[in-house]
Amino acid sequence: MALLPEKIYMVSNPMDLTVLVPAATILVISFTSSGKSTSLDNLNGSTSKEFTVVLDMSTAQELLFCTQISNGQASTFTSEVINPLLYTSVYSQLKQMISEIDQVIANKIAGGANYSITINNKTLVSESLSSLESMRERYVKRANALFLKMNGGTLSNGGKPIKSITVFKPKPGSTR
């Protein structure tokens, strides 16, 4: 029997998680991204004991690899820690970058004027239309993948909430 739930949703960061460890049991919790481990030792206890584990994450998702040792028998399980606030802030940032790139593309198509704009610490100075479209496509793919994760991967539209846009290029020699 796993001592931690399969998914843990953080409601604050850092968050105190209470774990009830049965008598004569040790639980080792390993954070896969940092490699740090915490041992909750109740081997010498005759009753269950509560321990507090502090979850402090700078990422939106963390996988915990846990080893439970009871009566000389070892078993393993995983638990996924999810910080929904970080998911939504990253998703919002991606949507903002896509919007800024759309504006640059629209300006480029409308007048083709020189411009200079900084998006995500990259300064764009008269980038080609194909370069802008390629950059937009990368951000849309990242946003769609993140949206799919946020919704448990069960989207009816194939996991693509941000639709692609069609850019109409003027004919060569056109005055527009």
C-alpha positions as CSV (number, residue, x, y, z in Angstrom):
1,M,0.0,0.0,0.0
2,A,1.4,3.4,-1.1
3,L,1.8,5.9,1.7
4,L,1.5,8.9,-0.6
5,P,-1.2,9.6,-3.1
6,E,-0.5,9.1,-6.8
7,K,-0.9,12.8,-7.4
8,I,-0.3,15.7,-5.0
9,Y,-1.6,19.1,-5.9
10,M,0.3,21.9,-4.2
11,V,-2.0,24.6,-2.8
12,S,0.9,26.8,-1.6
13,N,4.6,26.9,-2.2
14,P,6.2,25.7,0.0
15,M,3.7,23.3,1.3
16,D,3.8,21.0,4.3
17,L,2.7,17.5,3.5
18,T,1.8,15.2,6.4
19,V,2.7,11.5,6.0
20,L,1.5,8.8,8.3
21,V,4.2,6.1,8.5
22,P,3.1,2.7,10.0
23,A,5.0,1.0,12.8
24,A,8.3,-0.8,11.9
25,T,8.5,1.1,8.5
26,I,10.9,3.5,6.9
27,L,9.9,5.6,3.9
28,V,12.5,7.1,1.6
29,I,11.3,9.9,-0.6
30,S,13.6,10.9,-3.5
31,F,13.0,14.0,-5.6
32,T,13.9,13.0,-9.2
33,S,14.8,16.5,-10.5
34,S,17.2,17.4,-7.7
35,G,18.3,14.0,-6.5
36,K,17.6,14.9,-2.9
37,S,16.2,12.3,-0.6
38,T,14.3,12.4,2.7
39,S,13.9,9.4,5.1
40,L,10.9,9.1,7.4
41,D,12.1,6.5,9.9
42,N,9.6,4.7,12.1
43,L,11.5,1.4,12.2
44,N,11.6,1.3,16.0
45,G,8.1,2.6,16.5
46,S,5.3,0.4,17.8
47,T,2.5,2.6,16.5
48,S,2.1,4.7,13.4
49,K,3.8,8.1,13.4
50,E,3.1,11.4,11.5
51,F,5.9,13.1,9.7
52,T,5.9,16.4,7.9
53,V,7.6,16.8,4.5
54,V,8.1,20.3,3.1
55,L,7.5,20.5,-0.6
56,D,9.2,23.5,-2.1
57,M,9.3,23.5,-5.9
58,S,10.4,25.9,-8.6
59,T,9.0,23.8,-11.4
60,A,5.4,23.0,-12.3
61,Q,5.8,19.2,-11.9
62,E,8.0,16.9,-9.8
63,L,8.1,13.1,-9.7
64,L,8.8,11.5,-6.3
65,F,10.3,8.0,-6.3
66,C,9.5,6.4,-3.0
67,T,10.8,3.2,-1.3
68,Q,8.9,1.8,1.6
69,I,10.6,-0.8,3.8
70,S,8.4,-2.8,6.2
71,N,9.4,-6.0,8.0
72,G,12.4,-6.5,5.7
73,Q,10.3,-6.2,2.6
74,A,10.9,-3.3,0.2
75,S,8.3,-1.9,-2.2
76,T,8.5,1.1,-4.5
77,F,6.0,3.6,-5.9
78,T,5.9,7.0,-7.4
79,S,3.9,10.1,-6.6
80,E,3.6,13.1,-8.9
81,V,3.6,16.6,-7.3
82,I,1.9,19.3,-9.4
83,N,2.0,23.0,-8.9
84,P,-1.0,24.3,-10.9
85,L,-0.1,28.0,-10.3
86,L,3.2,27.6,-12.1
87,Y,1.5,25.8,-15.0
88,T,-0.9,28.7,-15.5
89,S,1.7,31.4,-15.3
90,V,3.9,29.7,-17.8
91,Y,0.9,29.1,-20.1
92,S,-0.1,32.8,-19.8
93,Q,3.5,33.9,-20.7
94,L,3.5,31.6,-23.8
95,K,0.1,33.1,-24.9
96,Q,1.5,36.6,-24.5
97,M,4.6,35.8,-26.6
98,I,2.4,34.3,-29.3
99,S,0.3,37.4,-29.3
100,E,3.4,39.6,-29.6
101,I,4.7,37.6,-32.5
102,D,1.3,37.8,-34.2
103,Q,1.4,41.6,-34.0
104,V,4.9,41.6,-35.5
105,I,3.7,39.4,-38.3
106,A,0.7,41.6,-39.0
107,N,2.9,44.7,-39.1
108,K,5.4,43.0,-41.4
109,I,2.6,42.0,-43.8
110,A,0.9,45.3,-43.6
111,G,3.9,47.5,-44.4
112,G,7.0,45.5,-44.2
113,A,8.5,48.3,-42.2
114,N,11.7,47.9,-40.1
115,Y,11.0,47.3,-36.5
116,S,12.7,46.2,-33.3
117,I,11.0,44.3,-30.6
118,T,12.2,42.2,-27.7
119,I,10.3,38.9,-27.0
120,N,11.5,36.5,-24.3
121,N,15.0,38.2,-24.1
122,K,15.5,38.0,-27.8
123,T,15.6,41.2,-29.8
124,L,14.1,40.9,-33.3
125,V,15.2,43.3,-35.9
126,S,13.6,42.9,-39.3
127,E,13.3,39.2,-39.0
128,S,12.0,37.4,-42.1
129,L,8.4,36.4,-42.3
130,S,9.4,32.7,-42.4
131,S,11.6,33.1,-39.3
132,L,8.7,34.8,-37.4
133,E,6.2,32.0,-38.5
134,S,8.7,29.4,-37.4
135,M,9.1,31.1,-34.0
136,R,5.4,31.3,-33.6
137,E,4.9,27.6,-34.4
138,R,7.5,26.6,-31.8
139,Y,5.6,28.7,-29.1
140,V,2.2,27.3,-30.2
141,K,3.5,23.7,-29.9
142,R,4.9,24.5,-26.4
143,A,1.6,26.1,-25.3
144,N,-0.4,23.2,-26.7
145,A,1.7,20.6,-24.9
146,L,1.4,22.5,-21.6
147,F,-2.3,22.9,-22.1
148,L,-2.6,19.2,-22.7
149,K,-0.7,18.5,-19.4
150,M,-2.9,20.9,-17.5
151,N,-6.0,19.1,-18.7
152,G,-4.8,15.5,-18.1
153,G,-4.2,14.8,-21.7
154,T,-7.9,14.1,-22.6
155,L,-8.8,16.8,-25.0
156,S,-11.3,16.0,-27.7
157,N,-9.7,18.3,-30.3
158,G,-6.3,16.5,-30.2
159,G,-4.7,18.8,-27.6
160,K,-4.5,22.0,-29.7
161,P,-6.4,24.8,-28.0
162,I,-4.4,27.5,-29.9
163,K,-5.2,27.2,-33.6
164,S,-2.8,27.9,-36.3
165,I,-3.2,31.0,-38.4
166,T,-2.9,31.3,-42.1
167,V,-0.7,34.1,-43.3
168,F,-1.5,35.4,-46.8
169,K,1.6,36.7,-48.6
170,P,1.2,39.4,-51.2
171,K,1.9,38.5,-54.8
172,P,5.4,39.5,-56.1
173,G,5.2,43.0,-57.6
174,S,2.0,43.9,-55.6
175,T,1.8,47.5,-54.4
176,R,0.6,46.3,-51.0
